Amino acid sequence: MNVEGSTAFVSGGASGLGEATVRLLVERGARVAIADVDDDRGRALCSELGDGAVFFHADVTDDGEVQSAVGVAVEQLGELRLVVGCAGIGLAARVLGREGPADL
């Protein structure tokens, strides 16, 4: 897929699979908005990648933070063409109990 000149928004982009995705997108010529709760890693990654990436603090469990980050990303980088969800969130709940599968 040709992403050169496109703008991407990657949640969870400061580490792990999200970071790898950010690096690949920037390498292929995309501008990337990195959204994550890890400010230090996000800013360090942006410093390393240069003008190809911008960091925004955003907790994906907070709709307001995500909407704000997307809005500022669009203002700074232009229309989003790609959105990648890599934020690692989940519910701490029992999956299977004595009564059968839990209602997740």
Steps between C-alpha positions, in 0.01 A plus 500: 500500500637841407479731802742766380362846577211358705423582861451219751377493860642214710363440849743317726775616268772558760595135549460144378301431186386863488858626500595256225201621297599864551857430391386319185252771405758778544758296308251473214435874492189549714454769763396332824310621805602281793240478777604333825498538878878451521614859450872433541514219244271683259707818506827304473368315196396826335843650567661198339269502195514876438235687304318182399333451838317707762406377849167556676416382850175304474346228713280294267264422788413873511295606196569867565877453495482303176273755331731781610811318372334425166388862464845641568661237276275604211581868563876435504539222244194518276222256417546152646519224241596214733404409856673215680389379844787345696424617853509205737188520711278236641266415780619313805225240511460129531443343161373162616348411834301219659185630336655497152639782287488847652302777331776723367 
